[in-house]
Amino acid sequence: MRNKYTTLNIKQKVRIYSIPFLIISVLIVTMESFSTTTPLKKCWEKQGKIIDKNLVTFYFNEELNKLGHNFKPWEKTKYSICGNIWVNQNRFLKNDTLTTKRKRKYYSKIEYYKNTLLHVDYGKKTLSPITNKMYLEQLIKSARYSPIYLLNYFVENTNKLATKTSPESNIYSINIGKTPVELHINKSTNLINKITYLTYDELYGDVVTSYIYSSYKKSKTLNYPSKIKIKKINEKVVDKVAIYNLEIIPDKLQLLYKPNDYRFITSKPENKTQIKTEKYNDFIHFINLIHTEDKIMVVEFEDFMLVAEAPLNSRNGELIISEVKKIAPSKPIKYFVFGHHHPHYLGGVRAFVHKEATILCTKISKEYIGYIGNAPHSIQPDSLHFEPKKLKTQTIQDSLIIGNKNKLNIYFIGEKSAHTKDYLIYYFPKEKLLFQDDLCWIPKTGVIGKANARQRGLYNSIQELKLNVKTIIQSWPVESHKVKTIIPFQDLEKSMQ
């Protein structure tokens, strides 16, 4: 019996087989009854069967790595987490402390059982609103620390499982919500080697997360992994969990109390798409994506167009392209450029790859763009997934001049930005206009305060490049932070005093 995802792979195998989750050769896909001789039953007996009135409890240390608004592509923000887990086949509880690089501490609690997820998130004091999607995700996330709860889910849904084998493992798969999950049981030990699941990220496309279990120990009759490696974003990011001091205790613990009016909330609707295009002069235009708070620059040259910035995802990239076509219907988009590698500036790049634009970037971000431009998007297909095009890039070293009559100068300021290592700024010498992403934080009203590191970096770069700037236009944020997006240069000068 093939599930929906298996069918999708067959139709799109040329594009998708690069994902590790799907490389395993399928020998058999069958429905398996839960008899005493199955590998799943043997695994349950060794690793998951606990008397209902008891809890497994242990202490854990975790090394958590997250991608974010960091200095260079693929750079991780590191966190240290420690705490306690309590789990059996019916309940999962977690109480932990997260410590940042600056030694700030935040606390969280989770209590999870049938139709209920109670969660006090880091830095919060009250229960978080929970959607049905979050509830289902927590079932998978519990296996980050112990496979017991998720293993029980597989056992309880034996009639829904698909099975296949690899040389080392018996593999069971099921969809939890819309998420395909695989349970890999070692053929020789009948213990879980790995749990793997596939999700979608609007920037990175189809992403595989794997929990790798190792260094098994035995406590009375229970086998448990003392080390767990979490591979994320197709192994681009790795976390580590270590388990200590496992015990079996009576199931009497309650971390959080369920409110009388507890219910799942509906998912928040996406912000309504709002676009406003402004003409700056005969060849410079700005597209305001109000729903993402970004200002996109469009430059019209003699026989082609250039677009600077595209926030968050391919959908926004397509919206921008539609607006550009209204400005100049017959001119192709020859170049797309982003000021730095954060999602608000390059997230929509795939739409421009599909239009066969050359992507202007620094050497620092070239590999990162290559990954994003070639990532499969089978779960939520975009134009580039349906119609693959070859990624074309051009590297900017120190600067690049585009145009003859109307000129745009692009400068690489990099680390001088005090923000990212790959930072670019845009300058129009005739207009004395400078466009940049997010370095200038001048309030809309009130006193102009002393320049922060980013503003100093921008000001110093303008001086070093000897640019005659009259006006600065900023891409983000348009509204939320109550700062100017059109900034007289003298305001920046005042902040330097």
C-alpha positions as CSV (number, residue, x, y, z in Angstrom):
1,M,0.0,0.0,0.0
2,R,1.5,3.3,-1.1
3,N,0.8,6.5,0.8
4,K,0.3,9.9,-0.9
5,Y,4.0,10.8,-0.5
6,T,5.2,7.6,-2.2
7,T,3.0,8.4,-5.2
8,L,4.4,11.9,-5.4
9,N,8.0,10.6,-5.4
10,I,7.3,8.4,-8.4
11,K,6.0,11.2,-10.4
12,Q,8.8,13.6,-9.5
13,K,11.7,11.2,-8.9
14,V,14.2,13.1,-11.0
15,R,13.9,16.2,-8.8
16,I,13.5,14.6,-5.4
17,Y,15.8,11.6,-5.2
18,S,18.6,13.9,-4.0
19,I,16.9,14.0,-0.5
20,P,18.5,11.5,1.9
21,F,15.0,10.6,3.3
22,L,14.1,9.1,-0.1
23,I,17.3,7.5,-1.2
24,I,16.6,4.2,0.6
25,S,15.6,1.6,-1.9
26,V,12.1,0.2,-1.4
27,L,12.1,-3.6,-1.5
28,I,8.6,-4.2,0.0
29,V,5.7,-2.0,0.9
30,T,3.1,-4.0,2.8
31,M,0.6,-3.8,5.6
32,E,1.9,-5.6,8.7
33,S,-0.3,-7.0,11.4
34,F,0.9,-6.6,15.0
35,S,1.8,-10.1,15.9
36,T,4.3,-11.3,18.5
37,T,7.0,-12.0,15.9
38,T,7.2,-8.6,14.1
39,P,10.3,-6.4,14.6
40,L,7.9,-3.6,15.8
41,K,6.6,-5.9,18.5
42,K,10.1,-7.0,19.5
43,C,11.2,-3.3,19.6
44,W,8.2,-2.4,21.8
45,E,9.0,-5.2,24.3
46,K,12.6,-4.0,24.6
47,Q,12.2,-0.3,24.4
48,G,8.7,1.0,25.0
49,K,6.6,-1.3,27.1
50,I,6.1,0.3,30.5
51,I,3.4,-0.3,33.1
52,D,0.8,2.5,32.8
53,K,1.2,3.5,36.4
54,N,4.9,4.2,35.9
55,L,7.0,7.0,34.2
56,V,10.5,6.8,32.8
57,T,12.4,9.9,34.0
58,F,15.8,11.1,33.2
59,Y,18.0,14.2,33.2
60,F,19.3,15.6,29.8
61,N,21.8,18.0,28.4
62,E,21.2,19.5,25.0
63,E,23.3,21.4,22.5
64,L,20.8,23.3,20.3
65,N,21.9,25.1,17.1
66,K,19.6,27.4,15.2
67,L,19.9,29.2,11.9
68,G,18.8,32.8,12.1
69,H,19.8,36.4,11.5
70,N,23.5,35.7,11.8
71,F,26.7,37.2,10.5
72,K,27.3,34.7,7.6
73,P,25.3,32.0,5.8
74,W,24.8,28.7,7.6
75,E,26.2,30.3,10.8
76,K,24.4,28.9,13.9
77,T,23.3,30.5,17.1
78,K,24.1,28.1,19.9
79,Y,22.0,27.4,23.0
80,S,22.6,25.1,25.9
81,I,19.5,23.3,27.4
82,C,19.3,21.1,30.4
83,G,16.3,19.6,32.3
84,N,14.2,16.6,33.1
85,I,11.9,14.4,31.0
86,W,9.1,12.1,32.2
87,V,7.5,9.8,29.7
88,N,5.5,6.6,29.2
89,Q,3.2,5.4,26.4
90,N,0.5,7.8,27.4
91,R,2.3,11.0,28.6
92,F,5.3,13.2,27.8
93,L,6.5,15.9,30.2
94,K,9.5,18.3,30.0
95,N,10.8,20.9,32.4
96,D,14.0,22.6,31.2
97,T,16.2,25.7,31.2
98,L,17.7,27.3,28.1
99,T,20.9,29.3,28.4
100,T,22.0,31.8,25.7
101,K,25.5,32.7,24.7
102,R,25.2,35.7,26.9
103,K,24.3,33.5,29.9
104,R,20.7,34.6,30.0
105,K,18.4,31.8,31.2
106,Y,14.8,31.0,30.1
107,Y,12.5,28.3,31.3
108,S,9.8,26.2,29.7
109,K,7.4,23.4,30.6
110,I,5.5,20.9,28.5
111,E,2.8,18.4,29.4
112,Y,1.5,16.3,26.5
113,Y,-1.1,13.6,26.4
114,K,-4.2,12.5,24.4
115,N,-5.9,15.6,22.8
116,T,-3.9,17.9,25.1
117,L,-0.7,20.0,24.8
118,L,0.1,22.3,27.7
119,H,3.1,24.5,27.0
120,V,4.7,27.4,28.8
121,D,7.3,28.7,26.3
122,Y,10.7,30.2,27.0
123,G,10.3,33.7,28.5
124,K,6.6,33.2,29.1
125,K,4.5,32.7,32.3
126,T,1.2,31.6,30.8
127,L,0.1,28.7,28.6
128,S,0.7,29.1,24.9
129,P,-2.3,29.0,22.5
130,I,-2.1,25.6,20.7
131,T,-3.3,24.6,17.2
132,N,-4.1,21.1,16.1
133,K,-0.9,21.3,13.9
134,M,1.2,22.1,17.0
135,Y,-0.3,19.2,18.9
136,L,0.6,16.7,16.1
137,E,4.1,18.2,15.8
138,Q,4.7,17.7,19.5
139,L,4.1,13.9,19.0
140,I,7.1,13.9,16.7
141,K,9.2,16.3,18.7
142,S,8.9,14.2,21.8
143,A,11.1,11.6,20.1
144,R,14.0,14.2,20.3
145,Y,14.5,13.0,23.9
146,S,12.9,9.6,24.0
147,P,11.2,7.4,21.3
148,I,8.8,5.8,23.7
149,Y,5.7,8.0,23.1
150,L,6.1,8.0,19.3
151,L,6.9,4.2,19.3
152,N,3.6,3.6,21.1
153,Y,1.8,5.7,18.4
154,F,3.2,3.3,15.7
155,V,2.1,0.3,17.8
156,E,-1.4,1.7,18.2
157,N,-1.7,2.4,14.5
158,T,-0.3,-0.9,13.1
159,N,-3.0,-1.3,10.6
160,K,-2.1,2.1,9.0
161,L,1.6,1.4,8.7
162,A,3.6,0.9,5.5
163,T,6.7,-1.2,5.7
164,K,9.9,-1.5,3.8
165,T,13.5,-2.8,4.4
166,S,17.0,-1.6,4.0
167,P,20.1,-3.8,4.5
168,E,20.3,-2.7,8.1
169,S,16.8,-1.9,9.2
170,N,13.1,-2.7,9.1
171,I,11.4,0.6,8.3
172,Y,7.8,1.5,9.3
173,S,6.2,4.7,8.0
174,I,3.0,6.6,8.7
175,N,1.7,10.1,8.1
176,I,1.1,12.2,11.3
177,G,-1.1,14.9,10.0
178,K,0.6,15.8,6.7
179,T,4.1,14.8,7.9
180,P,5.6,11.5,6.7
181,V,7.5,9.8,9.5
182,E,9.7,6.8,9.3
183,L,10.8,4.5,12.2
184,H,14.0,2.5,11.5
185,I,14.5,-0.6,13.7
186,N,17.8,-2.3,13.6
187,K,17.5,-5.9,12.3
188,S,20.1,-7.4,14.6
189,T,19.2,-5.6,17.9
190,N,15.5,-4.8,17.4
191,L,16.2,-1.3,18.8
192,I,15.4,2.0,17.1
193,N,18.3,3.3,15.0
194,K,16.6,6.4,13.6
195,I,13.4,8.3,13.3
196,T,13.1,10.5,10.2
197,Y,10.5,12.9,9.1
198,L,10.0,15.3,6.1
199,T,8.6,18.8,6.4
200,Y,8.6,22.0,4.3
201,D,10.5,25.2,4.9
202,E,9.6,28.2,2.7
203,L,13.3,29.1,2.2
204,Y,15.0,25.7,2.1
205,G,12.2,23.6,0.6
206,D,11.8,19.9,1.4
207,V,13.8,19.4,4.6
208,V,14.6,16.1,6.4
209,T,15.0,15.9,10.1
210,S,16.6,12.7,11.6
211,Y,16.9,11.6,15.2
212,I,19.9,9.2,15.4
213,Y,19.9,7.0,18.5
214,S,23.1,5.5,19.8
215,S,25.0,4.3,22.9
216,Y,22.1,2.2,24.2
217,K,22.0,1.3,27.9
218,K,19.7,-0.9,29.9
219,S,17.8,0.0,33.0
220,K,16.1,-3.1,34.4
221,T,14.1,-4.3,31.4
222,L,14.1,-1.0,29.4
223,N,16.7,-0.3,26.7
224,Y,17.2,3.4,26.1
225,P,19.6,5.5,24.0
226,S,22.0,7.7,26.1
227,K,23.0,9.8,23.0
228,I,20.7,11.3,20.4
229,K,22.0,13.3,17.4
230,I,19.4,15.5,15.6
231,K,20.2,16.3,12.0
232,K,18.2,19.2,10.6
233,I,17.9,21.0,7.2
234,N,19.2,17.9,5.4
235,E,22.1,17.6,7.8
236,K,23.2,21.3,7.5
237,V,22.5,21.7,11.2
238,V,23.1,19.2,14.0
239,D,22.0,19.2,17.6
240,K,23.0,16.8,20.3
241,V,21.2,15.3,23.4
242,A,22.8,13.3,26.2
243,I,20.7,11.3,28.6
244,Y,21.6,10.7,32.3
245,N,20.3,9.0,35.4
246,L,17.3,7.1,34.0
247,E,14.8,5.8,36.6
248,I,11.3,4.3,36.7
249,I,9.0,6.2,39.1
250,P,5.2,6.1,39.9
251,D,3.1,8.1,37.4
252,K,1.9,10.8,39.8
253,L,3.6,14.0,38.5
254,Q,1.7,17.0,37.2
255,L,3.7,20.0,35.8
256,L,0.8,22.0,34.4
257,Y,-2.9,22.2,35.0
258,K,-5.4,22.0,32.1
259,P,-7.9,25.0,32.1
260,N,-11.6,24.2,32.2
261,D,-12.1,25.9,28.8
262,Y,-9.1,24.3,27.1
263,R,-9.4,23.9,23.4
264,F,-7.2,24.1,20.2
265,I,-7.3,27.4,18.4
266,T,-7.5,27.9,14.7
267,S,-4.4,28.7,12.9
268,K,-3.8,32.4,12.3
269,P,-4.7,33.5,8.8
270,E,-1.8,34.8,6.7
271,N,-1.5,38.6,6.3
272,K,-3.5,39.9,3.4
273,T,-1.3,40.6,0.4
274,Q,-0.9,44.4,0.0
275,I,1.3,45.9,-2.7
276,K,1.9,49.6,-3.6
277,T,4.3,50.7,-6.3
278,E,5.8,54.1,-6.3
279,K,7.7,55.9,-9.0
280,Y,10.8,57.7,-7.7
281,N,11.9,59.0,-11.1
282,D,11.9,57.9,-14.8
283,F,14.0,54.7,-14.1
284,I,13.8,54.0,-10.3
285,H,10.7,52.5,-8.7
286,F,9.9,51.1,-5.3
287,I,7.4,48.3,-4.6
288,N,6.1,48.3,-1.1
289,L,5.1,44.8,0.1
290,I,3.0,46.0,3.0
291,H,2.2,42.5,4.3
292,T,5.9,41.8,4.8
293,E,7.0,45.4,5.6
294,D,9.6,45.5,2.8
295,K,10.5,48.0,0.2
296,I,11.8,46.5,-3.1
297,M,13.9,48.5,-5.5
298,V,13.2,48.2,-9.3
299,V,15.6,49.8,-11.7
300,E,14.8,50.2,-15.4
301,F,17.7,50.4,-17.8
302,E,17.7,50.8,-21.6
303,D,16.7,47.2,-22.4
304,F,16.4,45.3,-19.1
305,M,15.3,45.5,-15.5
306,L,17.1,45.0,-12.2
307,V,15.3,44.0,-8.9
308,A,16.9,44.4,-5.5
309,E,15.4,42.4,-2.6
310,A,12.6,39.8,-2.4
311,P,11.4,38.8,1.0
312,L,10.7,35.5,2.6
313,N,9.4,33.1,-0.1
314,S,8.8,32.4,-3.7
315,R,5.2,33.6,-3.6
316,N,6.4,37.1,-2.8
317,G,9.0,36.8,-5.5
318,E,6.2,36.1,-8.0
319,L,4.2,39.1,-6.8
320,I,7.2,41.3,-7.3
321,I,7.8,40.0,-10.8
322,S,4.1,40.7,-11.7
323,E,4.5,44.3,-10.5
324,V,7.8,44.7,-12.5
325,K,5.9,43.6,-15.7
326,K,3.4,46.4,-15.1
327,I,6.3,48.9,-15.0
328,A,8.0,47.6,-18.2
329,P,6.0,44.8,-19.9
330,S,8.6,44.2,-22.7
331,K,11.8,44.3,-20.7
332,P,13.3,41.1,-19.2
333,I,14.5,41.0,-15.6
334,K,18.2,40.6,-16.2
335,Y,19.5,40.9,-12.7
336,F,18.3,40.1,-9.2
337,V,20.4,41.3,-6.2
338,F,20.0,41.1,-2.5
339,G,21.7,43.3,0.1
340,H,22.6,40.4,2.4
341,H,21.6,36.8,3.0
342,H,18.8,37.2,5.6
343,P,15.4,35.9,4.5
344,H,13.7,39.3,4.1
345,Y,16.1,40.1,1.2
346,L,16.7,36.8,-0.7
347,G,13.7,34.6,0.4
348,G,12.0,35.1,-3.0
349,V,15.1,34.5,-5.1
350,R,13.8,31.2,-6.7
351,A,11.1,33.2,-8.6
352,F,13.9,35.1,-10.3
353,V,16.0,32.0,-11.0
354,H,12.9,30.7,-12.8
355,K,12.8,33.9,-14.9
356,E,16.5,33.2,-15.8
357,A,17.8,36.4,-14.1
358,T,21.4,36.5,-13.2
359,I,21.7,36.5,-9.4
360,L,24.3,39.1,-8.2
361,C,25.9,38.1,-4.9
362,T,29.2,38.0,-3.0
363,K,31.6,35.1,-2.9
364,I,30.5,34.6,0.7
365,S,26.8,33.9,-0.1
366,K,27.3,32.1,-3.5
367,E,27.1,28.5,-2.1
368,Y,24.1,29.5,0.0
369,I,22.2,30.8,-3.0
370,G,23.2,27.6,-4.8
371,Y,21.6,25.5,-2.1
372,I,18.4,27.6,-2.1
373,G,18.1,27.8,-5.9
374,N,18.5,24.0,-6.3
375,A,16.4,22.8,-3.3
376,P,13.4,20.5,-4.1
377,H,10.0,22.0,-3.3
378,S,7.8,19.0,-3.8
379,I,5.6,19.6,-0.8
380,Q,4.6,23.1,-1.8
381,P,5.8,23.4,-5.4
382,D,6.8,26.8,-6.8
383,S,7.4,27.8,-10.4
384,L,11.1,26.7,-10.3
385,H,10.1,23.3,-9.0
386,F,7.5,22.8,-11.8
387,E,9.9,24.2,-14.4
388,P,13.5,23.8,-13.4
389,K,16.0,26.4,-14.7
390,K,19.7,26.6,-14.4
391,L,20.9,29.0,-11.6
392,K,23.1,31.8,-13.0
393,T,25.2,33.9,-10.6
394,Q,27.7,36.7,-11.0
395,T,30.0,37.5,-8.1
396,I,30.6,41.1,-6.9
397,Q,34.1,41.6,-5.6
398,D,34.4,45.2,-4.4
399,S,31.9,47.0,-6.6
400,L,29.9,46.7,-9.8
401,I,28.6,49.4,-12.1
402,I,25.4,48.7,-14.1
403,G,24.1,51.0,-16.9
404,N,25.4,53.7,-19.1
405,K,23.1,56.7,-19.3
406,N,21.5,55.8,-15.9
407,K,24.0,54.3,-13.6
408,L,23.7,52.1,-10.5
409,N,26.8,51.5,-8.4
410,I,26.7,48.4,-6.1
411,Y,29.3,48.4,-3.3
412,F,30.4,45.5,-1.1
413,I,30.9,46.8,2.5
414,G,30.7,43.4,4.2
415,E,31.8,43.4,7.8
416,K,31.9,47.2,7.9
417,S,28.1,47.0,8.1
418,A,28.4,45.5,11.7
419,H,25.5,43.2,10.6
420,T,26.6,40.6,8.0
421,K,29.8,39.6,6.2
422,D,28.2,39.8,2.7
423,Y,26.6,43.2,2.9
424,L,25.9,45.2,-0.3
425,I,24.7,48.8,-0.7
426,Y,23.3,50.6,-3.8
427,Y,24.2,54.1,-5.0
428,F,22.9,56.3,-7.8
429,P,25.5,59.0,-8.3
430,K,23.3,61.3,-10.4
431,E,20.5,61.3,-7.9
432,K,22.8,61.2,-4.9
433,L,20.5,58.4,-3.6
434,L,21.6,55.4,-1.6
435,F,19.4,52.3,-1.0
436,Q,20.2,49.8,1.7
437,D,18.5,47.1,3.6
438,D,18.4,47.7,7.4
439,L,21.3,49.7,8.7
440,C,19.8,53.1,9.4
441,W,17.5,53.4,12.4
442,I,16.3,57.0,12.6
443,P,13.0,57.6,14.5
444,K,10.1,59.1,12.6
445,T,9.5,61.6,15.4
446,G,11.5,62.8,18.3
447,V,15.1,63.3,19.0
448,I,17.7,61.5,16.9
449,G,19.7,59.4,19.2
450,K,23.4,58.3,19.1
451,A,24.2,56.0,16.2
452,N,24.3,52.3,16.8
453,A,27.0,50.0,15.3
454,R,25.1,49.5,12.1
455,Q,24.6,53.3,11.5
456,R,28.2,53.9,12.2
457,G,29.1,51.2,9.7
458,L,27.0,52.7,7.1
459,Y,28.2,56.3,7.7
460,N,31.8,55.2,7.7
461,S,31.4,53.2,4.5
462,I,29.8,56.2,2.7
463,Q,32.8,58.4,3.8
464,E,35.4,55.8,2.8
465,L,33.8,55.4,-0.6
466,K,33.5,59.2,-1.0
467,L,29.8,58.9,-2.0
468,N,27.9,62.2,-2.3
469,V,24.7,61.1,-0.6
470,K,21.6,63.4,-0.2
471,T,18.9,60.7,0.6
472,I,19.0,57.2,2.0
473,I,16.1,54.8,1.4
474,Q,15.8,51.7,3.6
475,S,14.2,48.4,2.6
476,W,13.0,47.2,6.0
477,P,11.1,47.8,8.2
478,V,8.3,49.9,6.6
479,E,6.1,50.4,9.6
480,S,6.5,48.2,12.7
481,H,9.5,49.8,14.3
482,K,8.4,53.5,13.8
483,V,11.6,54.4,11.9
484,K,12.1,56.4,8.7
485,T,12.5,54.5,5.4
486,I,13.3,57.8,3.5
487,I,16.1,59.4,5.5
488,P,17.9,62.7,4.7
489,F,21.6,62.1,5.0
490,Q,21.9,64.9,7.5
491,D,19.8,62.8,9.9
492,L,22.5,60.1,9.7
493,E,25.2,62.8,10.3
494,K,23.4,64.0,13.4
495,S,23.4,60.5,14.9
496,M,27.1,60.5,14.6
497,Q,27.7,63.6,16.7
